[in-house]
């Protein structure tokens, strides 16, 4: 089977969040199952682009509204990711460093999708399935079926994978002219609440829809930023497949980012040495329990609760602990978290920004990882934490509910709470501090969680089964 993944992100070429990790790992595991998996994405101007060798695979052109664009598709030569990686270059639109955040993102990603279909329409054969990821690529199912230029490849089945339904790519109806000539009787397949909604269109037009955990699929029927009724109506073709993680990238036994490699057999010694590195770097006492937060500092992740929650936990806890933050997002959240360094000097620190190496060191050296998310379709951070023997402290939401069991329940190995609130976060930190005192139980939990199987191998098979059902 030949699978074409279309995505705005793919690690390590370009990453803004978990989407990149999924698209950078799933195709590799599909290749290992004996299939041909390819990824095509925009040619963002990143370090990976300049550090590797590429060859031109295709050149083409198209009209988008009143504008004419030429595009080039290049392929990474060495196949170093374990699958063929293609990038689309369109001068003036896709030749930028950032992935998102431009005023013309609607134009940029519409042009990207048109270029992909122009390229596929020139193949000597057709792929068995096109797997589009999130709203940036969700117009492809509509264009395949209803744009006249692609009628000859309209038989290609499509799967829409929703990584986060909060972002839908809304654009005014004036931008519908960007699409190649299409059957205007089908305008309702683009529309949702009187605007063009790419994610809604993808849900309507894709042959199948999946999201990245069974729990999130159920939640979307009631909390999907306005798409709830649509998802309920289309539920017959919807399913949830839990994300995996790349065990080659996230492996404490071979990870080159960390100071000391370890496995579940020597987890205590390994984590101690990595924790010492973190504590030395950030001015902490290694004897104290170390909590960390890694991720985007936005309301979706409940990062706005962290300044008050951390301060209250420091004030109310009878026992001392340390807390380290890594992430970026809302400026006021960044500032509030940075300011805590003065108030809780020696017990708290933060690193504002993106740092892949430091994130690995934190998973290896921390005792607890906090994830109080308001929305968490799957979550990968808790899976990384489990892999490195770090206890996840999570809210029961989306994929977090599917992957973490409270240590107070049978077979449990994490700390779970119900509400994205300061009170629940503080209470959970206190539970973590008490657990830290019980060294025997903590060691048993670490040994157990490191042996849990959260590899992409199982999930990749589920995707193949879903493709085959098409």
PyMOL commands that set and color helices and strands:
alter all, ss='L'
color gray80, all
select helices_A, chain A and resi 18-32+47-51+105-120+135-137+140-146+148-153+173-178+184-189+198-205+214-220+228-233+235-237+264-282+299-301+303-316+331-343+356-365+381-387+398-403+422-437+439-450+456-468
alter helices_A, ss='H'
color red, helices_A
select strands_A, chain A and resi 2-6+36-42+54-64+67-76+84-89+129-133+157-162+191-192+195-196+208-211+238-240+289-294+321-327+348-352+368-371+391-395+415-417
alter strands_A, ss='S'
color yellow, strands_A
deselect
rebuild
show_as cartoon
